[in-house]
Amino acid sequence: MAGSGQWHEPVLVAEVVRFLAPAPAALIVDATVGTGGHAEALLARGARVIGIDQDPAALDRARERLRPYTDRVQLLPGNFRDLPALVPPVPRVDGVLFDLGASSLQFDSPERGFSFLAAGPLDMRMDPTAPVTAADLVNRLPEAELARILWEYGEERYARRIARAIVQQRPLRTTTELARLVACLYPPGRHRIHPATRTFQALRIAVNDELGALEAGLAGAVRLLAPGGVLCVISFQSLEDRIVKHFLRREALTGRLEVLTKKPLRPGEDEVGRNPRARSAKLRAARVREVGPGLVSCP
């Protein structure tokens, strides 16, 4: 997710609306409703929306934002990995939207520990009731396991060096402590992104099991969608996009899905200028072609 200001500014809204075609009476599941940006655009065009999020603070913002549409929106707490269990029995689902990653609300709240730009606890939990924090991983895991997480989830080239330094310097309690340590391990010079970016990404993904949840959530979405229903996914980093691309390709080979985006759609220059956090967004979409094994046929 990306955005700024009082509300999360949704990314690629026009493209999401075009693919999901939110006609009156259509039912769309926003599996990552956040503060309600995409849901608001869909509701404004007459659709009904079931919004899901594991972050109670985001749901509170969404309720406020979507108050004019209370007769057509239902907001539910939960992780999209449990999508079929979360969505109440309905005649048909016409669209499912995923807007992946952490939101501006989370990045801009230092007490949540998602950002290295401000001092905060090493938390990074999207669901604040989850049992494991980033501090738990940083201060308890063996060096080899830390290195694996940094390499696999952050694609961090200095994963072993960083893991070794973390073990030598722990306990580490704050975001700025960890960011300074990582920055000192990078060669001097200008870097395209902050040296701590990949380390923070890797720890956040591990804390929230984001990639495992994505695999389960995509499969659950296809089970929910009626024939002709559309799956729309916005990702912000290569690991997520790779999972989405391979999932859509596999489902297309089975005949269950028709891929609607040969290549992922990207924000235009105007959108990136308004919302710099949108620059890495990629959108992929697919349509349910036919009922096959494991799919639920709705009247």
C-alpha positions as CSV (number, residue, x, y, z in Angstrom):
1,M,0.0,0.0,0.0
2,A,1.1,3.5,-0.5
3,G,0.0,7.1,0.1
4,S,0.3,10.1,2.4
5,G,-1.8,12.6,4.3
6,Q,-4.8,12.0,6.5
7,W,-6.0,9.1,4.3
8,H,-4.1,6.4,2.6
9,E,-4.0,7.4,-1.1
10,P,-4.9,4.3,-3.1
11,V,-2.6,3.3,-5.9
12,L,-3.8,2.6,-9.5
13,V,-7.4,3.4,-8.7
14,A,-8.5,3.9,-12.3
15,E,-7.0,0.6,-13.2
16,V,-8.6,-1.3,-10.3
17,V,-12.0,0.2,-11.1
18,R,-11.6,-0.8,-14.8
19,F,-10.8,-4.4,-14.0
20,L,-13.2,-4.9,-11.2
21,A,-16.1,-3.1,-13.0
22,P,-17.9,-2.1,-9.8
23,A,-21.5,-2.0,-11.2
24,P,-24.4,-1.5,-8.8
25,A,-25.2,-4.7,-6.9
26,A,-21.7,-6.2,-7.7
27,L,-20.0,-7.6,-4.6
28,I,-16.3,-7.1,-4.2
29,V,-14.0,-8.3,-1.4
30,D,-11.3,-5.8,-0.6
31,A,-8.9,-8.3,1.2
32,T,-6.6,-5.5,2.4
33,V,-9.0,-2.6,2.9
34,G,-6.5,-0.5,4.9
35,T,-8.0,3.0,5.4
36,G,-10.5,2.4,2.7
37,G,-9.1,4.2,-0.4
38,H,-9.9,1.5,-3.0
39,A,-13.1,0.5,-1.2
40,E,-14.3,4.2,-1.4
41,A,-13.8,4.3,-5.2
42,L,-15.6,1.0,-5.6
43,L,-18.5,2.0,-3.4
44,A,-18.8,5.4,-5.1
45,R,-19.6,3.5,-8.3
46,G,-22.4,1.5,-6.7
47,A,-20.7,-1.8,-5.7
48,R,-21.1,-3.6,-2.4
49,V,-17.8,-4.2,-0.5
50,I,-16.6,-6.6,2.1
51,G,-13.4,-5.1,3.5
52,I,-10.9,-7.1,5.5
53,D,-7.8,-6.1,7.4
54,Q,-5.8,-7.5,10.3
55,D,-4.8,-4.0,11.6
56,P,-7.5,-2.6,13.9
57,A,-6.2,0.9,13.5
58,A,-6.7,0.7,9.8
59,L,-10.2,-0.7,10.2
60,D,-11.1,2.3,12.5
61,R,-9.9,4.7,9.8
62,A,-11.8,2.8,7.1
63,R,-15.1,3.0,9.2
64,E,-14.7,6.7,9.4
65,R,-13.9,7.1,5.7
66,L,-16.6,4.8,4.5
67,R,-19.4,6.1,6.8
68,P,-21.5,7.4,3.8
69,Y,-21.7,3.9,2.5
70,T,-22.6,2.0,5.6
71,D,-25.6,0.3,3.9
72,R,-23.3,-1.3,1.3
73,V,-20.0,-2.0,3.2
74,Q,-19.1,-4.6,5.8
75,L,-15.7,-4.3,7.5
76,L,-14.2,-7.4,9.1
77,P,-11.0,-8.0,11.1
78,G,-8.8,-10.9,9.9
79,N,-5.9,-12.0,7.8
80,F,-6.6,-12.6,4.1
81,R,-4.9,-16.0,4.3
82,D,-8.3,-17.1,5.8
83,L,-10.4,-15.5,3.1
84,P,-13.0,-18.2,2.6
85,A,-13.7,-18.5,6.3
86,L,-13.9,-14.7,6.8
87,V,-16.3,-13.9,4.0
88,P,-19.9,-14.6,5.1
89,P,-22.1,-16.8,2.8
90,V,-23.1,-14.8,-0.2
91,P,-24.7,-15.7,-3.6
92,R,-21.6,-14.7,-5.5
93,V,-18.4,-12.7,-5.3
94,D,-17.7,-10.6,-8.4
95,G,-14.2,-9.4,-7.5
96,V,-11.4,-9.7,-5.0
97,L,-8.7,-7.0,-4.5
98,F,-5.3,-7.4,-2.8
99,D,-3.2,-4.3,-2.1
100,L,-0.1,-5.8,-0.6
101,G,2.5,-4.7,1.8
102,A,2.5,-2.2,4.7
103,S,0.4,0.9,4.5
104,S,1.2,4.5,5.0
105,L,-0.7,4.4,8.3
106,Q,1.8,1.8,9.5
107,F,5.0,3.4,8.1
108,D,4.0,6.8,9.4
109,S,3.4,5.5,13.0
110,P,6.8,5.3,14.7
111,E,5.4,3.3,17.6
112,R,4.6,0.4,15.1
113,G,8.3,0.0,14.2
114,F,7.9,-0.4,10.4
115,S,10.2,2.5,9.4
116,F,13.8,3.2,10.0
117,L,13.3,7.0,9.5
118,A,12.0,7.5,13.1
119,A,12.9,5.9,16.4
120,G,10.5,3.3,17.6
121,P,10.4,-0.2,18.9
122,L,11.3,-3.1,16.7
123,D,7.8,-4.3,16.3
124,M,6.5,-4.5,12.7
125,R,3.4,-6.5,13.4
126,M,0.5,-5.7,11.1
127,D,-1.8,-7.5,13.7
128,P,-0.7,-6.0,17.0
129,T,-1.9,-9.1,18.8
130,A,0.4,-11.4,17.0
131,P,2.9,-13.1,19.3
132,V,6.2,-12.5,17.5
133,T,7.8,-9.1,16.9
134,A,10.9,-8.0,14.9
135,A,12.7,-7.6,18.2
136,D,12.1,-11.3,18.9
137,L,13.6,-12.3,15.6
138,V,16.6,-10.0,15.9
139,N,17.5,-10.9,19.4
140,R,16.7,-14.6,19.6
141,L,17.3,-16.2,16.2
142,P,20.6,-18.0,15.4
143,E,22.9,-16.1,13.1
144,A,22.4,-18.6,10.2
145,E,18.6,-18.2,10.4
146,L,18.8,-14.4,10.5
147,A,21.0,-14.5,7.4
148,R,18.5,-16.8,5.6
149,I,15.6,-14.4,6.4
150,L,17.6,-11.3,5.2
151,W,18.6,-13.1,2.0
152,E,15.3,-14.8,1.1
153,Y,12.9,-12.1,2.1
154,G,15.1,-9.0,1.6
155,E,17.4,-10.2,-1.2
156,E,20.1,-8.5,0.9
157,R,23.5,-9.1,-0.6
158,Y,25.2,-8.5,2.7
159,A,22.9,-10.8,4.7
160,R,25.7,-12.8,6.4
161,R,27.6,-9.7,7.3
162,I,24.5,-8.1,8.8
163,A,23.4,-11.2,10.7
164,R,26.8,-11.6,12.2
165,A,26.9,-8.0,13.4
166,I,23.4,-8.2,14.8
167,V,24.3,-11.3,16.9
168,Q,27.5,-9.5,18.1
169,Q,25.6,-6.3,19.0
170,R,22.3,-7.6,20.4
171,P,20.2,-6.8,22.2
172,L,18.8,-4.3,19.7
173,R,15.6,-2.6,20.7
174,T,14.8,0.2,18.4
175,T,14.5,0.9,14.7
176,T,17.2,3.5,14.7
177,E,19.7,1.2,16.5
178,L,19.2,-1.5,13.8
179,A,19.2,1.0,10.9
180,R,22.5,2.6,12.1
181,L,24.1,-0.8,12.5
182,V,23.2,-1.9,9.0
183,A,24.2,1.4,7.5
184,C,27.7,1.0,9.0
185,L,28.1,-2.4,7.3
186,Y,27.6,-1.0,3.8
187,P,30.5,0.3,1.7
188,P,30.8,4.1,1.7
189,G,29.3,6.0,-1.1
190,R,25.8,6.8,-2.5
191,H,23.2,4.2,-2.5
192,R,20.0,4.1,-4.5
193,I,18.0,3.1,-1.4
194,H,18.8,3.4,2.3
195,P,21.1,0.5,3.3
196,A,18.5,-0.7,5.9
197,T,15.6,-0.9,3.4
198,R,16.1,-4.6,2.6
199,T,16.7,-5.6,6.2
200,F,13.5,-4.0,7.4
201,Q,11.6,-5.5,4.5
202,A,12.9,-9.0,5.3
203,L,12.1,-8.7,9.0
204,R,8.6,-7.4,8.3
205,I,7.8,-10.2,5.9
206,A,9.0,-12.8,8.4
207,V,7.1,-11.3,11.3
208,N,3.9,-11.3,9.4
209,D,4.5,-14.4,7.2
210,E,3.5,-12.2,4.3
211,L,4.5,-14.6,1.5
212,G,2.8,-17.6,3.1
213,A,-0.3,-15.6,3.7
214,L,-0.3,-14.4,0.0
215,E,-0.1,-17.9,-1.3
216,A,-3.0,-19.0,0.8
217,G,-5.0,-15.8,0.1
218,L,-4.7,-16.1,-3.7
219,A,-5.9,-19.7,-3.6
220,G,-8.8,-18.6,-1.3
221,A,-9.8,-15.8,-3.6
222,V,-10.1,-18.1,-6.6
223,R,-12.3,-20.4,-4.5
224,L,-14.6,-17.4,-3.7
225,L,-14.9,-15.9,-7.1
226,A,-17.9,-16.7,-9.3
227,P,-17.5,-17.4,-13.0
228,G,-16.6,-14.1,-14.6
229,G,-15.3,-12.7,-11.3
230,V,-12.0,-10.8,-11.4
231,L,-8.9,-11.1,-9.1
232,C,-6.8,-7.9,-8.9
233,V,-3.5,-7.8,-7.1
234,I,-1.2,-4.8,-6.4
235,S,2.3,-5.6,-5.2
236,F,5.2,-3.4,-4.3
237,Q,8.3,-5.7,-4.3
238,S,9.6,-8.5,-6.5
239,L,9.0,-11.4,-4.1
240,E,5.3,-10.6,-4.0
241,D,5.0,-10.0,-7.7
242,R,6.8,-13.2,-8.5
243,I,4.3,-15.2,-6.4
244,V,1.4,-13.5,-8.0
245,K,2.8,-14.0,-11.5
246,H,3.5,-17.7,-11.0
247,F,0.1,-18.3,-9.3
248,L,-1.8,-16.7,-12.2
249,R,0.2,-18.6,-14.7
250,R,-0.5,-21.9,-13.0
251,E,-4.2,-21.2,-12.7
252,A,-4.4,-20.2,-16.3
253,L,-2.8,-23.5,-17.4
254,T,-5.5,-25.4,-15.5
255,G,-8.2,-23.4,-17.4
256,R,-9.5,-21.7,-14.2
257,L,-8.3,-18.2,-14.9
258,E,-7.8,-16.0,-17.9
259,V,-4.9,-13.6,-17.3
260,L,-5.9,-10.0,-18.2
261,T,-2.5,-8.4,-17.8
262,K,0.2,-9.8,-20.1
263,K,2.6,-7.5,-18.2
264,P,2.0,-5.8,-14.9
265,L,0.5,-2.3,-15.1
266,R,2.5,0.5,-13.5
267,P,1.6,4.0,-12.3
268,G,2.1,6.8,-14.7
269,E,4.4,9.7,-14.0
270,D,1.6,11.9,-12.8
271,E,0.5,9.5,-10.2
272,V,4.1,8.9,-9.0
273,G,4.5,12.7,-8.8
274,R,1.5,13.0,-6.6
275,N,2.3,9.9,-4.5
276,P,6.0,8.9,-4.6
277,R,5.3,5.7,-2.7
278,A,3.4,4.4,-5.7
279,R,6.6,4.2,-7.8
280,S,7.1,0.5,-7.2
281,A,3.5,-0.6,-7.6
282,K,2.6,-3.4,-10.1
283,L,-0.9,-4.5,-10.8
284,R,-1.9,-7.9,-12.2
285,A,-5.4,-9.1,-12.9
286,A,-7.2,-12.3,-14.0
287,R,-10.8,-13.5,-14.6
288,V,-12.4,-16.8,-13.6
289,R,-13.1,-18.6,-16.9
290,E,-14.9,-21.7,-15.8
291,V,-15.8,-23.8,-12.8
292,G,-13.2,-26.5,-12.2
293,P,-12.0,-28.8,-9.4
294,G,-12.0,-27.0,-6.0
295,L,-14.0,-24.0,-7.2
296,V,-17.3,-23.1,-5.6
297,S,-20.1,-22.6,-8.1
298,C,-22.6,-20.0,-6.9
299,P,-26.1,-19.6,-8.4
